[in-house]
Amino acid sequence: MTEARLTRVKIGSRTIAVLRTYAERVGAFHPNARLYLVSAVISGASMGVFRLLLNFYVLSLGYDEAFLGNLVTASSMTALLVALPMGYLADFLGHKRSLVIGSTFSSLAVLLMVLFPSAPVFVVANVLLGFAQSLAGVTMGPFLMENSSEKERTYLFSFSSGFQTASAFVGNWIGGYLPTWLGSAQAVSATSTQAYGSSLLVIAAGAAMAIVPLFFLRTPRLSREQRSFFAPIEYFRKQPALLGKLILPMLATSVGAG
């Protein structure tokens, strides 16, 4: 056997071994983790469409780019400011309830912007969206840790991140066509407020569908003593430098977006 052929055989064997290991780790995912991934895919696609179309919807109502920046800042700053309290709330409510509440608030925020398209409602809805994103964000990591072993944990986190990125990409792709499809069905322009509003209603329904898999989660019932007590103010006093490193990037992003 020639050296080149021997090298190809070794590479092929290693590739097969890696794929086999990957399949074994994925197959070991806890049912709760699988349900969460389904919810994350639906939610990621819905919010991908939302982020694409919200700007066009707001502009079609006659608002300017400065107002759009204020809306982005409202959601981002809210998510930043309530992150520590949300950590305590998620610990108190439990992971399942926190995920359900976060998804429900996201869907409700989108629905409010369509049903009551006024400046105050837009601001309130984006604040609500910031709460939802913060609650879901602080819950995700501990939930995945709780529902995975050391053997497949890295694969689960990578799948979660990859699925959300891929679903957001699909959502952006669909979002480019959705106003055209719904506008044609209603005999209105694809760039009209009605077409964008109908698209956001579909998004709200999609975000609501992401809640369904979460109802089937089975989480252990912990006593109050078993729950780790998270005191955000005390933690901030003891770890100001560490929290500063975590908070400053989000603060800079919020200011830049505004």
N, C-alpha and C positions, 0 to 999 in steps of 0.2 A: 504493500500500500504506500503510495507516495505521501510525502510530507504535507502537501496541500490538501490532499483528500483526508488525511488523518486529522488535520486542523478543522476541516469542515464537519467531520463526524463529531469531534469534541464539542464544537460550538452547537451543533444540533442537539447533542445529548444534554448540554447545559440548559439550552433553551427549553427543552421538554421538561427538564427537572424544575425549572423556575415556574413554568406554566402549571405544572402539576401542583407545586406548592401553593401557588396563587389560588388555584381552584379549591384546594383543601381549606385554605384560610377563609375564602369567601363562603364556602359551604358550611363553615362553622359559625356563621353569623347568627346571633340570637334572633328569634322571631320578632321581638320588640325592635331590634335594630333594622330588620327588613321592613317592618311597617313604617318606621321613621323615614327610611330612605324613599319609600313610595310617596309619603307626604312631602318630603323635601323636593322631590322631582316635580310634583304638581305645583307646589308653592313657588318653586324657583322659576318655572315656566310662566306662571301667572304674573309674578312680580317683574319678570323680564319684560313682558308686554306692557305692564303698568308704567315702568320707568321710561319706556320708549314713548308711550302715547300721552302721558300726563302733560308734558310740556306743550304738545300740540293742542290738547284739549283746553288748557288754561289760556293759551294765546288766542285760540278761536273764540273765546268768550270776551276778548278785548283787553285782557290784562297784559302788562308788559314784562320784559325779561327781568327787571328788578324785583317784581313780585314773585316770579319763579324762583329767583335766588333766595328770597325770604322764606319760601316754602321749604326748600331744600335745607336751609339753615335751621328752620323750626324742627324738622324731623331729626336731623343730625345732632343738634344741641340737646334736644330732649333725650335721645338715646344716650348721649354722653352723661348728662346730669343725673339720670335715674339709674345708671348702670349698677352702682353700689346698692341702692335700695332694692332694685330688682333682684340682686343676688340673694338678699335676705328673703324677699317675697317668694322666690322660686324654691328656696330651701324650706320655707314654711308651708307652701301649698303642695309641694311635691312636683316631680318632673312631668308627669302626665297632665295634671291640671294646668301647669304653667304653659306647656306646649299648646294645649287646646285653647287656652285664653289668648295666647299670643297670636295664633292663627285666626281666631275669631275677631280679634281687634283689627287685624290687617284687612280682613274682608270687609268689616264694618266701615273702616276708614275710607276704602275705595268707594263703597256704596254711598256714603254720605256726600262725597264730592260730586257724585252724579245726580243724586236726588235733590241736593240743595247747593247748587253752584254759585255760592257767594264768597266774597273775600274772607269774612270771619269763619265760615264753615271750612274753607280750604285750610286755614291756619289751624283750626281745632283738629281737623282730620289728620293733618300732618304731625301734629303733636301726638295724637293717638297712635299714629303709625310708628312714631319714635318709641313710644312705650312698648308697643308690640314687638318691634325689632330688638329692643334691649332685653325684654323678657325672654324671647326665643333665643337670643344670642347667648345669654348667661346660662340658659338651661341646657343647650345642646351638648356642650362638652361633658359636664357631669353625667348627663343621661347616657351618652355613648360609652363613657367609662364604666358606668354601672352595668351596662348590658353587653359587655365584651370582656374577654379574658386577655391576658398579656399576649397570647399567641396570635390572635387575629385583630388586636386593637389598632395597630398601625394601618392595616388594610381597611378597616372599617372607617377610620377617619379620612383616609385618602379617597375611598369610595364616596363618602359624604361630600367632601369638597369637590371632587370631580363631577359627581352627578348634579350638584347645584350649579356649577359653572356651565355644564353641557345643557341643562334645562333652561338656564337663562339665555343661552345662545339660541336655542330653539324658540323660546318665547320672543326674543327680539326678531327672529325671522318671521314668525307668525304675525307679530305685531305690525310688520310692514304691509301685510296683506289684509288684515282684519278690517280696518276702516273701509277699504275698497269693497270687500265682500258685503259687509253690513250696509254700506251706503247704497250699493246696487240693489239690495233687497228692499230698501226703503225709498228708492228712487230719489236719492239726494247725493250731493257731491261727497266724494271720499274725504275731503278736507273740511267738511262742515262740522259744526258743533254736534249735530245729531248723530253723525257717523262715529265721531270720537266718543261721545257719551254712551252709545250702544256698545261700543267696543269695551269700554271700561265696565259696563254692566256684566259683560261676558267674563271679564277678568275677576270681578267680585264673586261671580258664581264659581269660577275655577279656584279661587282662593278658599272659598267655603268648602269645596270638594276635598281640599287638602286636610281638612279637619277629620274627615271620615276615618282614615286609617288610624288616627290617634286614639279614637274611642276604643279600639281593640287592643291597646297596649295593656300589658299585665305587669304592674310594678309592685314590689313588695311594700306592704303597709308598715311603716316605721312609727315607733312611739315618739313622742315629743323629745324624750331624753336621747334617743338615737340620732336625731337630726342634729347636724352640726350647726351651732349657733353662729350666725354671721352678723357682726356688729360693724356696719360700714364706717361710722364716725370714729370709733375706737381704732379700727384698722387704718384709717386715713391718718390718724394721729401718730401711730407707730411706724407706718411705712410711707411717709410723704414722698420720698425720692422715687420709690418703685412705682407708686401710683402716678406720679408726675410723668414718668416715662411712658406709661400706658395711655394717659389722658391727652398729653400734648399733641400726638399725631392726629387724634380725632378732632381736637380743637382746631388745629391748623386746617384740616380738611373742611370743617364746617365754615370757618371764616372764608376760606378760598371759594367754597361753593356759593356763599352768600354774595 
